[in-house]
Each structure stands twice: as structure tokens, then as C-alpha cells.
Amino acid sequence: MKRLHVHVAVADLAASIKFYSAMFAAQPTVTKDDYAKWMLDDPRVNFAISARGAAPGLNHLGVQAESAEELAEMNARLQKLDAEVVEEMGTACCYAKSDKYWATDPTGIAWETYRTLDSIPVFGGPSAGECCVPEAPAVQKVPCCTPDMAKPAAGGCC
């Protein structure tokens, strides 16, 4: 079963963790100095926040697949769109190694479809290389998970 993913850039991580922990009635499942994530079952969502110098607000939306088959299904759906789809296999980002497909909706919101393969000890990792982030109307290559990627039109990485 797929899970909705929402990533929000925040100005005050501690205050935001307190707020969202109360709202979700749960503590984060992952907490770092600049990042927190809740893997909720009610509602079924992967909700992440980060304080990495990006403008506060919506960073990107996504759909997290649990299997390679679900990710392939999501890629097939994206390929039917009249939009560029960017593939990233084995990318290191947001304390995780993942296979991903990125697309940008008509309003400029970056959508990440992905399957997490493993956790990693750093936000982007030295082996992360470049992270392809869809940006209307073209794809922009930027260092993975950098703060300047936070605007919805510029996409995000996580």
C-alpha cells in the first residue's frame, strides 16, 4: 500500500516538532538536528520537516511506494503525463537511500514518487552526487537536498 509523503520546510525545528507531535498524537519516528519524520498510519502519511535554511512552507509532495512493483506502477502513471519525468536510482537524500521518479505539476509543485531502500547517517551523503529536481519548464541539476531547493517550483529532495 502506498503512503502519501509531505515535506515542509520550517524555521524552528523544535517548535515544529512540538506542534506536529501534538497534532498527530505521536512523536517523530526519525529525529535529527535538522530534520524530523513521522510515519503515521492514521492518516497513512510520511510527514517530514526540515530546518536547513530553506524558505518555510511546502517543500514538495510525494507518494512513497512499499515495493518495486508499486514504484514501477507510479512511474507508468507519470510516463502518461505531458510532463518530464526524472529518474533517480539509488540516490542518497534525507537520511535515506531511495529509488525515485520526479515530476512537476502544472502549478510548479514538485512530486516525488519513491521507494526507500535503506537509511543513511547523513542528510545527503557524500555519494549523493547530483539530485535531479523537476522545475517547470525544465529540469534543474542541483546538489541533493540543499536549502535552496525548498520552493515548490524548484522542487525538493527527500
N, C-alpha and C positions, 0 to 999 in steps of 0.2 A: 504494500500500500504506500502510495506516495505521500509526502508531507509538504505543506506549504512552508516556504522559507521567507522570512522578513528580516532585513538587516537595517538598523537605524544608527546613524552617527549621532553621538551625544557629546555634550560639552562637559558634563560632570558624571563620570562613570559611577562613583559611589552613590550619589543621589539617585541616579537612574536605576542602579541595581536595587536599591531600597524600594523605589516606586514600582518597578515591574515585578519584584518578588511579592509585594503586597497584592498587586493586580492579579497575578497568576496563582497566588497562594502556594508558591514554590520557590525554592532557592535555585540559582543557576546550576546547571549540570557541569559547566565549564566556567572557571573564573581565572582571568589573567590580569596583569597590571593595566592593560589597555582594552580588555575585551571580556564579554560575558555572553553565555548562551544558555537558553532554556530549551530542552527537548520535551515539549508538552504533548500530552495525549488528549487533553480536553481543554481547549481545542487542539487538534493534531497539527502542531506547528513547530518549526525550528525557528526560534526568535533570537536574533543576535544583536548586540550593541557593541560599539567600539568607540574609544576616545583616542584617536590618532591624528588629531589636528584638522580633520575634515569639517566642513560646514555642517552643523547639526541638521538633522532631518533624514528623510528616507534616502538610504544608500542604494538599495536595489531589492528586487523581489525575486523569488525563485521557487522551484519545485525540486525537492530532494527525493531522488529515487532510492529504493532499497536494494534493487538488483540491477545487473547489467541489462536484463531484458526490459525493465521499466525505463531505464535511461535510453535504450535504443528506441523504444516506443515514443518517448518525448522528442528525441531527435527527429524521428519520422514526421511527427506533427509539425515541428519547426521548419523542416525542409519544404513543407507545403505552403509556407508563408511567402509573401512577396517581400522578403527581408533577408539580409545577410545573416548567416549563422556561423559563429566562430567556434571551432572545436579546440579544446584543451584537454589533453590526456595526461594523467599523472602529474598535474600541476600542484604546487605547494602553496597554500594560501589559507589564512585564518586558522592556523594551528591544525590544518588537515591536509592530507594528500587526496586529490579528487580527480575524477574524470568529469568534464563539463562541456556544455554547449551554451553559448550566449546568444541572445537575440535582443533587439531593441524594439519596443512597441512604438506605434505611430506618434505617441506624445513624448518619446525620448526616454522612457523608463527602461532601464536595463533589467532583463530577465535572465536568470541563471538556472539552467537545469543541470543537475549534477548528481553524482554518486560518490559518497565518501568512501575512500579505500583504507585510510589509516589516519591516526593522529600524529602530529609532529610537534616538537617542543617550542617552535618559534612561529611568529605570525606569518612570515612569508618564506623563510628559509633561504639559505644561500644558493640552493639548487633550483629555486623557483624560476629563475630566468625572467622572461617577459610574460606578462599576462595580457592576453588579447581581450579588450573590453569594447563591446559594440558601442558605437557612438553615431547617432544619425548625422549625416547620411553615410559615414564611412566607419571603418574600424580603426581605432587608435591603439598603437602599441605603447604601453607604459610599464614601468616596473610594477610587479604584482603587489597589490594591497597597499599602495601608497596613499597618504591622506588626500592628495589632490584628485582622487578617483571618486569622491563621495557624492558629487552631484548626480542626480538620476540620469541626466543626459550624458554624462561622462561614464556612467556605469559604476561598477564596483567589483570587488573580488572577494568572495567568501562563500 
